[in-house]
């Protein structure tokens, strides 16, 4: 039986402009776990807001693909193993292309990438896994920006939220966060050497490791 968000401990009151971002963070960090029922009244009580901003936030999350309709209510999506695999396969195709283009078009982006890796290391030391997850997404999108292809970047942005949800699932695995930092470092180092072939290979390994460590569908 799915959880109900009203059964969770109350969170500090949230201003309505912040509600969408806060609810998204609750979902991608799995504090609102897959299958959790989301009722407007209960969420309004939890976050200290009226039903109107809750409804608006839920509609945005529905467009993001992070929640789905469930009768009269909503619930957090539950990605199947097949959906995770398909998402990773699509990311691999797009992000390997992005890294190759970025090496050719904006090799200097590695300074920004290394700064993001350093910020991830600090987030890990502070056990701030929300920040770690967010920085993980920023690392990949920064490569997409450096690729200099607007259509490609748009596709990566479309995948960002579900990729973030998968990251939240993976963070529960032992040593996962350390692996992510190491793999990001190898991608950035290959890009700094302007070795597009190795950089793409490192990106491919990085994304495929998600599938390799999951049970078969």
PyMOL CGO cylinders between C-alpha atoms (Angstrom):
from pymol import cmd
from pymol.cgo import CYLINDER

trace = [
    CYLINDER, 0.00, 0.00, 0.00, 1.36, 3.43, -0.90, 0.3, 1, 1, 1, 1, 1, 1,
    CYLINDER, 1.36, 3.43, -0.90, 2.50, 5.79, 1.80, 0.3, 1, 1, 1, 1, 1, 1,
    CYLINDER, 2.50, 5.79, 1.80, 0.57, 8.99, 2.46, 0.3, 1, 1, 1, 1, 1, 1,
    CYLINDER, 0.57, 8.99, 2.46, 2.47, 12.26, 2.69, 0.3, 1, 1, 1, 1, 1, 1,
    CYLINDER, 2.47, 12.26, 2.69, 0.31, 13.30, 5.65, 0.3, 1, 1, 1, 1, 1, 1,
    CYLINDER, 0.31, 13.30, 5.65, 1.89, 10.53, 7.75, 0.3, 1, 1, 1, 1, 1, 1,
    CYLINDER, 1.89, 10.53, 7.75, 5.32, 12.12, 7.54, 0.3, 1, 1, 1, 1, 1, 1,
    CYLINDER, 5.32, 12.12, 7.54, 6.69, 14.54, 10.18, 0.3, 1, 1, 1, 1, 1, 1,
    CYLINDER, 6.69, 14.54, 10.18, 5.70, 18.16, 9.67, 0.3, 1, 1, 1, 1, 1, 1,
    CYLINDER, 5.70, 18.16, 9.67, 8.22, 20.30, 7.81, 0.3, 1, 1, 1, 1, 1, 1,
    CYLINDER, 8.22, 20.30, 7.81, 8.90, 23.98, 8.62, 0.3, 1, 1, 1, 1, 1, 1,
    CYLINDER, 8.90, 23.98, 8.62, 6.41, 26.34, 6.95, 0.3, 1, 1, 1, 1, 1, 1,
    CYLINDER, 6.41, 26.34, 6.95, 7.25, 27.01, 3.33, 0.3, 1, 1, 1, 1, 1, 1,
    CYLINDER, 7.25, 27.01, 3.33, 6.52, 30.17, 1.36, 0.3, 1, 1, 1, 1, 1, 1,
    CYLINDER, 6.52, 30.17, 1.36, 4.49, 29.36, -1.75, 0.3, 1, 1, 1, 1, 1, 1,
    CYLINDER, 4.49, 29.36, -1.75, 7.21, 30.46, -4.26, 0.3, 1, 1, 1, 1, 1, 1,
    CYLINDER, 7.21, 30.46, -4.26, 9.53, 27.90, -2.64, 0.3, 1, 1, 1, 1, 1, 1,
    CYLINDER, 9.53, 27.90, -2.64, 7.00, 25.08, -2.51, 0.3, 1, 1, 1, 1, 1, 1,
    CYLINDER, 7.00, 25.08, -2.51, 7.63, 23.60, -5.95, 0.3, 1, 1, 1, 1, 1, 1,
    CYLINDER, 7.63, 23.60, -5.95, 11.40, 23.45, -5.40, 0.3, 1, 1, 1, 1, 1, 1,
    CYLINDER, 11.40, 23.45, -5.40, 10.96, 22.01, -1.92, 0.3, 1, 1, 1, 1, 1, 1,
    CYLINDER, 10.96, 22.01, -1.92, 8.55, 19.32, -3.05, 0.3, 1, 1, 1, 1, 1, 1,
    CYLINDER, 8.55, 19.32, -3.05, 10.83, 18.41, -5.94, 0.3, 1, 1, 1, 1, 1, 1,
    CYLINDER, 10.83, 18.41, -5.94, 13.75, 18.03, -3.52, 0.3, 1, 1, 1, 1, 1, 1,
    CYLINDER, 13.75, 18.03, -3.52, 11.59, 15.83, -1.26, 0.3, 1, 1, 1, 1, 1, 1,
    CYLINDER, 11.59, 15.83, -1.26, 10.82, 13.56, -4.22, 0.3, 1, 1, 1, 1, 1, 1,
    CYLINDER, 10.82, 13.56, -4.22, 14.29, 13.34, -5.75, 0.3, 1, 1, 1, 1, 1, 1,
    CYLINDER, 14.29, 13.34, -5.75, 15.86, 12.68, -2.34, 0.3, 1, 1, 1, 1, 1, 1,
    CYLINDER, 15.86, 12.68, -2.34, 13.25, 9.94, -1.73, 0.3, 1, 1, 1, 1, 1, 1,
    CYLINDER, 13.25, 9.94, -1.73, 11.97, 11.60, 1.44, 0.3, 1, 1, 1, 1, 1, 1,
    CYLINDER, 11.97, 11.60, 1.44, 8.69, 11.36, -0.45, 0.3, 1, 1, 1, 1, 1, 1,
    CYLINDER, 8.69, 11.36, -0.45, 9.24, 7.82, -1.64, 0.3, 1, 1, 1, 1, 1, 1,
    CYLINDER, 9.24, 7.82, -1.64, 7.98, 6.32, -4.91, 0.3, 1, 1, 1, 1, 1, 1,
    CYLINDER, 7.98, 6.32, -4.91, 4.27, 5.53, -4.67, 0.3, 1, 1, 1, 1, 1, 1,
    CYLINDER, 4.27, 5.53, -4.67, 3.57, 8.08, -1.93, 0.3, 1, 1, 1, 1, 1, 1,
    CYLINDER, 3.57, 8.08, -1.93, 0.06, 9.52, -2.25, 0.3, 1, 1, 1, 1, 1, 1,
    CYLINDER, 0.06, 9.52, -2.25, 0.00, 13.31, -2.43, 0.3, 1, 1, 1, 1, 1, 1,
    CYLINDER, 0.00, 13.31, -2.43, -3.16, 15.01, -1.18, 0.3, 1, 1, 1, 1, 1, 1,
    CYLINDER, -3.16, 15.01, -1.18, -3.54, 18.77, -1.40, 0.3, 1, 1, 1, 1, 1, 1,
    CYLINDER, -3.54, 18.77, -1.40, -4.92, 19.25, 2.10, 0.3, 1, 1, 1, 1, 1, 1,
    CYLINDER, -4.92, 19.25, 2.10, -2.28, 17.07, 3.75, 0.3, 1, 1, 1, 1, 1, 1,
    CYLINDER, -2.28, 17.07, 3.75, 0.54, 18.74, 1.81, 0.3, 1, 1, 1, 1, 1, 1,
    CYLINDER, 0.54, 18.74, 1.81, -0.81, 22.18, 2.66, 0.3, 1, 1, 1, 1, 1, 1,
    CYLINDER, -0.81, 22.18, 2.66, -0.74, 21.27, 6.36, 0.3, 1, 1, 1, 1, 1, 1,
    CYLINDER, -0.74, 21.27, 6.36, 2.73, 19.79, 6.06, 0.3, 1, 1, 1, 1, 1, 1,
    CYLINDER, 2.73, 19.79, 6.06, 4.26, 22.82, 4.34, 0.3, 1, 1, 1, 1, 1, 1,
    CYLINDER, 4.26, 22.82, 4.34, 2.14, 25.51, 5.99, 0.3, 1, 1, 1, 1, 1, 1,
    CYLINDER, 2.14, 25.51, 5.99, 0.47, 26.82, 2.82, 0.3, 1, 1, 1, 1, 1, 1,
    CYLINDER, 0.47, 26.82, 2.82, -3.00, 26.90, 1.30, 0.3, 1, 1, 1, 1, 1, 1,
    CYLINDER, -3.00, 26.90, 1.30, -4.28, 24.41, -1.26, 0.3, 1, 1, 1, 1, 1, 1,
    CYLINDER, -4.28, 24.41, -1.26, -3.77, 26.77, -4.22, 0.3, 1, 1, 1, 1, 1, 1,
    CYLINDER, -3.77, 26.77, -4.22, 0.07, 26.79, -4.22, 0.3, 1, 1, 1, 1, 1, 1,
    CYLINDER, 0.07, 26.79, -4.22, 0.04, 23.06, -3.49, 0.3, 1, 1, 1, 1, 1, 1,
    CYLINDER, 0.04, 23.06, -3.49, -2.16, 22.47, -6.55, 0.3, 1, 1, 1, 1, 1, 1,
    CYLINDER, -2.16, 22.47, -6.55, 0.11, 24.65, -8.70, 0.3, 1, 1, 1, 1, 1, 1,
    CYLINDER, 0.11, 24.65, -8.70, 3.23, 22.82, -7.48, 0.3, 1, 1, 1, 1, 1, 1,
    CYLINDER, 3.23, 22.82, -7.48, 1.64, 19.42, -8.16, 0.3, 1, 1, 1, 1, 1, 1,
    CYLINDER, 1.64, 19.42, -8.16, 0.71, 20.47, -11.68, 0.3, 1, 1, 1, 1, 1, 1,
    CYLINDER, 0.71, 20.47, -11.68, 4.31, 21.52, -12.35, 0.3, 1, 1, 1, 1, 1, 1,
    CYLINDER, 4.31, 21.52, -12.35, 5.61, 18.25, -10.93, 0.3, 1, 1, 1, 1, 1, 1,
    CYLINDER, 5.61, 18.25, -10.93, 3.14, 16.40, -13.16, 0.3, 1, 1, 1, 1, 1, 1,
    CYLINDER, 3.14, 16.40, -13.16, 4.59, 18.19, -16.20, 0.3, 1, 1, 1, 1, 1, 1,
    CYLINDER, 4.59, 18.19, -16.20, 8.09, 17.27, -14.98, 0.3, 1, 1, 1, 1, 1, 1,
    CYLINDER, 8.09, 17.27, -14.98, 7.06, 13.61, -14.91, 0.3, 1, 1, 1, 1, 1, 1,
    CYLINDER, 7.06, 13.61, -14.91, 7.82, 13.26, -11.18, 0.3, 1, 1, 1, 1, 1, 1,
    CYLINDER, 7.82, 13.26, -11.18, 4.21, 12.67, -10.09, 0.3, 1, 1, 1, 1, 1, 1,
    CYLINDER, 4.21, 12.67, -10.09, 1.20, 11.06, -11.72, 0.3, 1, 1, 1, 1, 1, 1,
    CYLINDER, 1.20, 11.06, -11.72, -2.55, 11.21, -11.26, 0.3, 1, 1, 1, 1, 1, 1,
    CYLINDER, -2.55, 11.21, -11.26, -3.92, 8.58, -8.89, 0.3, 1, 1, 1, 1, 1, 1,
    CYLINDER, -3.92, 8.58, -8.89, -7.70, 8.76, -8.77, 0.3, 1, 1, 1, 1, 1, 1,
    CYLINDER, -7.70, 8.76, -8.77, -8.63, 12.09, -7.17, 0.3, 1, 1, 1, 1, 1, 1,
    CYLINDER, -8.63, 12.09, -7.17, -5.08, 12.56, -5.90, 0.3, 1, 1, 1, 1, 1, 1,
    CYLINDER, -5.08, 12.56, -5.90, -1.50, 12.44, -7.13, 0.3, 1, 1, 1, 1, 1, 1,
    CYLINDER, -1.50, 12.44, -7.13, 1.33, 10.10, -6.24, 0.3, 1, 1, 1, 1, 1, 1,
    CYLINDER, 1.33, 10.10, -6.24, 5.09, 10.07, -6.68, 0.3, 1, 1, 1, 1, 1, 1,
    CYLINDER, 5.09, 10.07, -6.68, 6.09, 8.09, -9.75, 0.3, 1, 1, 1, 1, 1, 1,
    CYLINDER, 6.09, 8.09, -9.75, 7.63, 4.67, -9.31, 0.3, 1, 1, 1, 1, 1, 1,
    CYLINDER, 7.63, 4.67, -9.31, 10.20, 4.05, -12.05, 0.3, 1, 1, 1, 1, 1, 1,
    CYLINDER, 10.20, 4.05, -12.05, 10.42, 0.44, -13.18, 0.3, 1, 1, 1, 1, 1, 1,
    CYLINDER, 10.42, 0.44, -13.18, 13.78, -1.17, -13.83, 0.3, 1, 1, 1, 1, 1, 1,
    CYLINDER, 13.78, -1.17, -13.83, 12.98, -1.08, -17.55, 0.3, 1, 1, 1, 1, 1, 1,
    CYLINDER, 12.98, -1.08, -17.55, 12.31, 2.67, -17.37, 0.3, 1, 1, 1, 1, 1, 1,
    CYLINDER, 12.31, 2.67, -17.37, 15.60, 3.24, -15.53, 0.3, 1, 1, 1, 1, 1, 1,
    CYLINDER, 15.60, 3.24, -15.53, 17.47, 1.25, -18.17, 0.3, 1, 1, 1, 1, 1, 1,
    CYLINDER, 17.47, 1.25, -18.17, 15.81, 3.11, -21.03, 0.3, 1, 1, 1, 1, 1, 1,
    CYLINDER, 15.81, 3.11, -21.03, 16.53, 6.47, -19.39, 0.3, 1, 1, 1, 1, 1, 1,
    CYLINDER, 16.53, 6.47, -19.39, 20.20, 5.55, -18.98, 0.3, 1, 1, 1, 1, 1, 1,
    CYLINDER, 20.20, 5.55, -18.98, 20.45, 4.36, -22.58, 0.3, 1, 1, 1, 1, 1, 1,
    CYLINDER, 20.45, 4.36, -22.58, 19.05, 7.68, -23.80, 0.3, 1, 1, 1, 1, 1, 1,
    CYLINDER, 19.05, 7.68, -23.80, 21.34, 9.64, -21.50, 0.3, 1, 1, 1, 1, 1, 1,
    CYLINDER, 21.34, 9.64, -21.50, 24.34, 7.69, -22.75, 0.3, 1, 1, 1, 1, 1, 1,
    CYLINDER, 24.34, 7.69, -22.75, 23.61, 8.57, -26.37, 0.3, 1, 1, 1, 1, 1, 1,
    CYLINDER, 23.61, 8.57, -26.37, 23.05, 12.25, -25.63, 0.3, 1, 1, 1, 1, 1, 1,
    CYLINDER, 23.05, 12.25, -25.63, 25.78, 12.82, -23.05, 0.3, 1, 1, 1, 1, 1, 1,
    CYLINDER, 25.78, 12.82, -23.05, 28.53, 11.04, -24.95, 0.3, 1, 1, 1, 1, 1, 1,
    CYLINDER, 28.53, 11.04, -24.95, 27.72, 13.30, -27.89, 0.3, 1, 1, 1, 1, 1, 1,
    CYLINDER, 27.72, 13.30, -27.89, 27.69, 16.32, -25.56, 0.3, 1, 1, 1, 1, 1, 1,
    CYLINDER, 27.69, 16.32, -25.56, 31.10, 15.56, -24.08, 0.3, 1, 1, 1, 1, 1, 1,
    CYLINDER, 31.10, 15.56, -24.08, 32.67, 15.13, -27.53, 0.3, 1, 1, 1, 1, 1, 1,
    CYLINDER, 32.67, 15.13, -27.53, 31.21, 18.44, -28.73, 0.3, 1, 1, 1, 1, 1, 1,
    CYLINDER, 31.21, 18.44, -28.73, 32.25, 20.20, -25.52, 0.3, 1, 1, 1, 1, 1, 1,
    CYLINDER, 32.25, 20.20, -25.52, 35.90, 19.14, -25.97, 0.3, 1, 1, 1, 1, 1, 1,
    CYLINDER, 35.90, 19.14, -25.97, 35.88, 20.66, -29.44, 0.3, 1, 1, 1, 1, 1, 1,
    CYLINDER, 35.88, 20.66, -29.44, 33.86, 23.79, -28.75, 0.3, 1, 1, 1, 1, 1, 1,
    CYLINDER, 33.86, 23.79, -28.75, 34.55, 24.85, -25.14, 0.3, 1, 1, 1, 1, 1, 1,
    CYLINDER, 34.55, 24.85, -25.14, 37.59, 23.05, -23.73, 0.3, 1, 1, 1, 1, 1, 1,
    CYLINDER, 37.59, 23.05, -23.73, 37.88, 25.69, -21.02, 0.3, 1, 1, 1, 1, 1, 1,
    CYLINDER, 37.88, 25.69, -21.02, 34.69, 24.41, -19.37, 0.3, 1, 1, 1, 1, 1, 1,
    CYLINDER, 34.69, 24.41, -19.37, 36.82, 22.01, -17.32, 0.3, 1, 1, 1, 1, 1, 1,
    CYLINDER, 36.82, 22.01, -17.32, 37.53, 24.79, -14.81, 0.3, 1, 1, 1, 1, 1, 1,
    CYLINDER, 37.53, 24.79, -14.81, 33.82, 24.96, -14.05, 0.3, 1, 1, 1, 1, 1, 1,
    CYLINDER, 33.82, 24.96, -14.05, 33.55, 21.17, -13.97, 0.3, 1, 1, 1, 1, 1, 1,
    CYLINDER, 33.55, 21.17, -13.97, 36.38, 20.87, -11.46, 0.3, 1, 1, 1, 1, 1, 1,
    CYLINDER, 36.38, 20.87, -11.46, 34.76, 23.55, -9.29, 0.3, 1, 1, 1, 1, 1, 1,
    CYLINDER, 34.76, 23.55, -9.29, 31.55, 21.51, -9.29, 0.3, 1, 1, 1, 1, 1, 1,
    CYLINDER, 31.55, 21.51, -9.29, 33.48, 18.37, -8.32, 0.3, 1, 1, 1, 1, 1, 1,
    CYLINDER, 33.48, 18.37, -8.32, 35.11, 20.26, -5.43, 0.3, 1, 1, 1, 1, 1, 1,
    CYLINDER, 35.11, 20.26, -5.43, 31.67, 21.44, -4.32, 0.3, 1, 1, 1, 1, 1, 1,
    CYLINDER, 31.67, 21.44, -4.32, 30.43, 17.84, -4.46, 0.3, 1, 1, 1, 1, 1, 1,
    CYLINDER, 30.43, 17.84, -4.46, 33.32, 16.74, -2.26, 0.3, 1, 1, 1, 1, 1, 1,
    CYLINDER, 33.32, 16.74, -2.26, 32.41, 19.44, 0.26, 0.3, 1, 1, 1, 1, 1, 1,
    CYLINDER, 32.41, 19.44, 0.26, 28.72, 18.46, 0.17, 0.3, 1, 1, 1, 1, 1, 1,
    CYLINDER, 28.72, 18.46, 0.17, 29.72, 14.85, 0.81, 0.3, 1, 1, 1, 1, 1, 1,
    CYLINDER, 29.72, 14.85, 0.81, 31.89, 15.87, 3.79, 0.3, 1, 1, 1, 1, 1, 1,
    CYLINDER, 31.89, 15.87, 3.79, 28.91, 17.78, 5.19, 0.3, 1, 1, 1, 1, 1, 1,
    CYLINDER, 28.91, 17.78, 5.19, 26.56, 14.87, 4.39, 0.3, 1, 1, 1, 1, 1, 1,
    CYLINDER, 26.56, 14.87, 4.39, 24.38, 17.28, 2.42, 0.3, 1, 1, 1, 1, 1, 1,
    CYLINDER, 24.38, 17.28, 2.42, 23.02, 14.79, -0.07, 0.3, 1, 1, 1, 1, 1, 1,
    CYLINDER, 23.02, 14.79, -0.07, 20.46, 17.19, -1.52, 0.3, 1, 1, 1, 1, 1, 1,
    CYLINDER, 20.46, 17.19, -1.52, 23.30, 19.51, -2.51, 0.3, 1, 1, 1, 1, 1, 1,
    CYLINDER, 23.30, 19.51, -2.51, 25.35, 16.56, -3.76, 0.3, 1, 1, 1, 1, 1, 1,
    CYLINDER, 25.35, 16.56, -3.76, 22.49, 15.42, -5.98, 0.3, 1, 1, 1, 1, 1, 1,
    CYLINDER, 22.49, 15.42, -5.98, 21.90, 18.93, -7.32, 0.3, 1, 1, 1, 1, 1, 1,
    CYLINDER, 21.90, 18.93, -7.32, 25.61, 19.43, -8.09, 0.3, 1, 1, 1, 1, 1, 1,
    CYLINDER, 25.61, 19.43, -8.09, 25.66, 16.07, -9.85, 0.3, 1, 1, 1, 1, 1, 1,
    CYLINDER, 25.66, 16.07, -9.85, 22.96, 17.32, -12.20, 0.3, 1, 1, 1, 1, 1, 1,
    CYLINDER, 22.96, 17.32, -12.20, 24.78, 20.64, -12.68, 0.3, 1, 1, 1, 1, 1, 1,
    CYLINDER, 24.78, 20.64, -12.68, 27.95, 18.80, -13.71, 0.3, 1, 1, 1, 1, 1, 1,
    CYLINDER, 27.95, 18.80, -13.71, 26.14, 17.01, -16.52, 0.3, 1, 1, 1, 1, 1, 1,
    CYLINDER, 26.14, 17.01, -16.52, 24.22, 20.07, -17.65, 0.3, 1, 1, 1, 1, 1, 1,
    CYLINDER, 24.22, 20.07, -17.65, 27.40, 22.17, -17.71, 0.3, 1, 1, 1, 1, 1, 1,
    CYLINDER, 27.40, 22.17, -17.71, 28.84, 19.72, -20.23, 0.3, 1, 1, 1, 1, 1, 1,
    CYLINDER, 28.84, 19.72, -20.23, 25.61, 20.03, -22.20, 0.3, 1, 1, 1, 1, 1, 1,
    CYLINDER, 25.61, 20.03, -22.20, 25.96, 23.81, -22.23, 0.3, 1, 1, 1, 1, 1, 1,
    CYLINDER, 25.96, 23.81, -22.23, 29.58, 23.56, -23.38, 0.3, 1, 1, 1, 1, 1, 1,
    CYLINDER, 29.58, 23.56, -23.38, 28.49, 21.37, -26.31, 0.3, 1, 1, 1, 1, 1, 1,
    CYLINDER, 28.49, 21.37, -26.31, 27.10, 24.49, -27.98, 0.3, 1, 1, 1, 1, 1, 1,
    CYLINDER, 27.10, 24.49, -27.98, 24.02, 22.72, -29.32, 0.3, 1, 1, 1, 1, 1, 1,
    CYLINDER, 24.02, 22.72, -29.32, 20.74, 24.21, -28.16, 0.3, 1, 1, 1, 1, 1, 1,
    CYLINDER, 20.74, 24.21, -28.16, 18.60, 21.26, -29.27, 0.3, 1, 1, 1, 1, 1, 1,
    CYLINDER, 18.60, 21.26, -29.27, 20.87, 18.82, -27.44, 0.3, 1, 1, 1, 1, 1, 1,
    CYLINDER, 20.87, 18.82, -27.44, 20.83, 20.92, -24.27, 0.3, 1, 1, 1, 1, 1, 1,
    CYLINDER, 20.83, 20.92, -24.27, 17.04, 21.09, -24.39, 0.3, 1, 1, 1, 1, 1, 1,
    CYLINDER, 17.04, 21.09, -24.39, 16.85, 17.29, -24.47, 0.3, 1, 1, 1, 1, 1, 1,
    CYLINDER, 16.85, 17.29, -24.47, 19.24, 16.99, -21.53, 0.3, 1, 1, 1, 1, 1, 1,
    CYLINDER, 19.24, 16.99, -21.53, 17.16, 19.48, -19.54, 0.3, 1, 1, 1, 1, 1, 1,
    CYLINDER, 17.16, 19.48, -19.54, 14.05, 17.42, -20.30, 0.3, 1, 1, 1, 1, 1, 1,
    CYLINDER, 14.05, 17.42, -20.30, 15.72, 14.33, -18.80, 0.3, 1, 1, 1, 1, 1, 1,
    CYLINDER, 15.72, 14.33, -18.80, 17.18, 16.17, -15.82, 0.3, 1, 1, 1, 1, 1, 1,
    CYLINDER, 17.18, 16.17, -15.82, 14.40, 15.59, -13.29, 0.3, 1, 1, 1, 1, 1, 1,
    CYLINDER, 14.40, 15.59, -13.29, 14.04, 11.84, -13.83, 0.3, 1, 1, 1, 1, 1, 1,
    CYLINDER, 14.04, 11.84, -13.83, 17.83, 11.50, -13.86, 0.3, 1, 1, 1, 1, 1, 1,
    CYLINDER, 17.83, 11.50, -13.86, 17.86, 13.32, -10.52, 0.3, 1, 1, 1, 1, 1, 1,
    CYLINDER, 17.86, 13.32, -10.52, 15.30, 10.85, -9.16, 0.3, 1, 1, 1, 1, 1, 1,
    CYLINDER, 15.30, 10.85, -9.16, 17.49, 7.92, -10.24, 0.3, 1, 1, 1, 1, 1, 1,
    CYLINDER, 17.49, 7.92, -10.24, 20.47, 9.57, -8.53, 0.3, 1, 1, 1, 1, 1, 1,
    CYLINDER, 20.47, 9.57, -8.53, 18.46, 9.75, -5.32, 0.3, 1, 1, 1, 1, 1, 1,
    CYLINDER, 18.46, 9.75, -5.32, 17.78, 6.02, -5.62, 0.3, 1, 1, 1, 1, 1, 1,
    CYLINDER, 17.78, 6.02, -5.62, 21.44, 5.23, -6.25, 0.3, 1, 1, 1, 1, 1, 1,
    CYLINDER, 21.44, 5.23, -6.25, 22.78, 7.32, -3.36, 0.3, 1, 1, 1, 1, 1, 1,
    CYLINDER, 22.78, 7.32, -3.36, 21.58, 4.63, -0.96, 0.3, 1, 1, 1, 1, 1, 1,
    CYLINDER, 21.58, 4.63, -0.96, 24.13, 2.19, -2.35, 0.3, 1, 1, 1, 1, 1, 1,
    CYLINDER, 24.13, 2.19, -2.35, 27.39, 1.85, -0.36, 0.3, 1, 1, 1, 1, 1, 1,
    CYLINDER, 27.39, 1.85, -0.36, 30.26, 3.98, -1.71, 0.3, 1, 1, 1, 1, 1, 1,
    CYLINDER, 30.26, 3.98, -1.71, 28.10, 5.30, -4.56, 0.3, 1, 1, 1, 1, 1, 1,
    CYLINDER, 28.10, 5.30, -4.56, 28.85, 8.97, -3.87, 0.3, 1, 1, 1, 1, 1, 1,
    CYLINDER, 28.85, 8.97, -3.87, 32.61, 8.35, -3.84, 0.3, 1, 1, 1, 1, 1, 1,
    CYLINDER, 32.61, 8.35, -3.84, 32.34, 6.55, -7.16, 0.3, 1, 1, 1, 1, 1, 1,
    CYLINDER, 32.34, 6.55, -7.16, 30.45, 9.46, -8.69, 0.3, 1, 1, 1, 1, 1, 1,
    CYLINDER, 30.45, 9.46, -8.69, 33.14, 11.94, -7.68, 0.3, 1, 1, 1, 1, 1, 1,
    CYLINDER, 33.14, 11.94, -7.68, 35.91, 9.72, -9.02, 0.3, 1, 1, 1, 1, 1, 1,
    CYLINDER, 35.91, 9.72, -9.02, 34.13, 9.16, -12.32, 0.3, 1, 1, 1, 1, 1, 1,
    CYLINDER, 34.13, 9.16, -12.32, 33.37, 12.87, -12.71, 0.3, 1, 1, 1, 1, 1, 1,
    CYLINDER, 33.37, 12.87, -12.71, 37.06, 13.53, -12.13, 0.3, 1, 1, 1, 1, 1, 1,
    CYLINDER, 37.06, 13.53, -12.13, 38.10, 11.14, -14.87, 0.3, 1, 1, 1, 1, 1, 1,
    CYLINDER, 38.10, 11.14, -14.87, 35.65, 12.72, -17.32, 0.3, 1, 1, 1, 1, 1, 1,
    CYLINDER, 35.65, 12.72, -17.32, 36.93, 16.22, -16.54, 0.3, 1, 1, 1, 1, 1, 1,
    CYLINDER, 36.93, 16.22, -16.54, 40.59, 15.14, -16.77, 0.3, 1, 1, 1, 1, 1, 1,
    CYLINDER, 40.59, 15.14, -16.77, 40.06, 13.57, -20.20, 0.3, 1, 1, 1, 1, 1, 1,
    CYLINDER, 40.06, 13.57, -20.20, 38.28, 16.72, -21.37, 0.3, 1, 1, 1, 1, 1, 1,
    CYLINDER, 38.28, 16.72, -21.37, 41.12, 18.87, -20.05, 0.3, 1, 1, 1, 1, 1, 1,
    CYLINDER, 41.12, 18.87, -20.05, 43.55, 16.80, -22.14, 0.3, 1, 1, 1, 1, 1, 1,
    CYLINDER, 43.55, 16.80, -22.14, 41.19, 17.37, -25.10, 0.3, 1, 1, 1, 1, 1, 1,
    CYLINDER, 41.19, 17.37, -25.10, 40.87, 13.63, -25.57, 0.3, 1, 1, 1, 1, 1, 1,
    CYLINDER, 40.87, 13.63, -25.57, 37.27, 13.42, -26.78, 0.3, 1, 1, 1, 1, 1, 1,
    CYLINDER, 37.27, 13.42, -26.78, 37.41, 9.65, -27.30, 0.3, 1, 1, 1, 1, 1, 1,
    CYLINDER, 37.41, 9.65, -27.30, 38.48, 8.90, -23.73, 0.3, 1, 1, 1, 1, 1, 1,
    CYLINDER, 38.48, 8.90, -23.73, 36.13, 11.53, -22.31, 0.3, 1, 1, 1, 1, 1, 1,
    CYLINDER, 36.13, 11.53, -22.31, 33.19, 9.91, -24.11, 0.3, 1, 1, 1, 1, 1, 1,
    CYLINDER, 33.19, 9.91, -24.11, 34.31, 6.46, -22.94, 0.3, 1, 1, 1, 1, 1, 1,
    CYLINDER, 34.31, 6.46, -22.94, 34.47, 7.70, -19.33, 0.3, 1, 1, 1, 1, 1, 1,
    CYLINDER, 34.47, 7.70, -19.33, 30.99, 9.21, -19.67, 0.3, 1, 1, 1, 1, 1, 1,
    CYLINDER, 30.99, 9.21, -19.67, 29.67, 5.96, -21.12, 0.3, 1, 1, 1, 1, 1, 1,
    CYLINDER, 29.67, 5.96, -21.12, 31.15, 3.97, -18.22, 0.3, 1, 1, 1, 1, 1, 1,
    CYLINDER, 31.15, 3.97, -18.22, 29.74, 6.49, -15.73, 0.3, 1, 1, 1, 1, 1, 1,
    CYLINDER, 29.74, 6.49, -15.73, 26.18, 6.18, -17.03, 0.3, 1, 1, 1, 1, 1, 1,
    CYLINDER, 26.18, 6.18, -17.03, 26.32, 2.43, -17.65, 0.3, 1, 1, 1, 1, 1, 1,
    CYLINDER, 26.32, 2.43, -17.65, 27.42, 1.83, -14.06, 0.3, 1, 1, 1, 1, 1, 1,
    CYLINDER, 27.42, 1.83, -14.06, 23.90, 2.77, -12.98, 0.3, 1, 1, 1, 1, 1, 1,
    CYLINDER, 23.90, 2.77, -12.98, 22.48, -0.12, -15.02, 0.3, 1, 1, 1, 1, 1, 1,
    CYLINDER, 22.48, -0.12, -15.02, 25.29, -2.53, -14.11, 0.3, 1, 1, 1, 1, 1, 1,
    CYLINDER, 25.29, -2.53, -14.11, 24.62, -2.18, -10.38, 0.3, 1, 1, 1, 1, 1, 1,
    CYLINDER, 24.62, -2.18, -10.38, 20.86, -2.63, -10.61, 0.3, 1, 1, 1, 1, 1, 1,
    CYLINDER, 20.86, -2.63, -10.61, 18.95, -5.91, -10.66, 0.3, 1, 1, 1, 1, 1, 1,
    CYLINDER, 18.95, -5.91, -10.66, 17.70, -7.17, -14.05, 0.3, 1, 1, 1, 1, 1, 1,
    CYLINDER, 17.70, -7.17, -14.05, 14.24, -6.00, -15.13, 0.3, 1, 1, 1, 1, 1, 1,
]
cmd.load_cgo(trace, "trace")
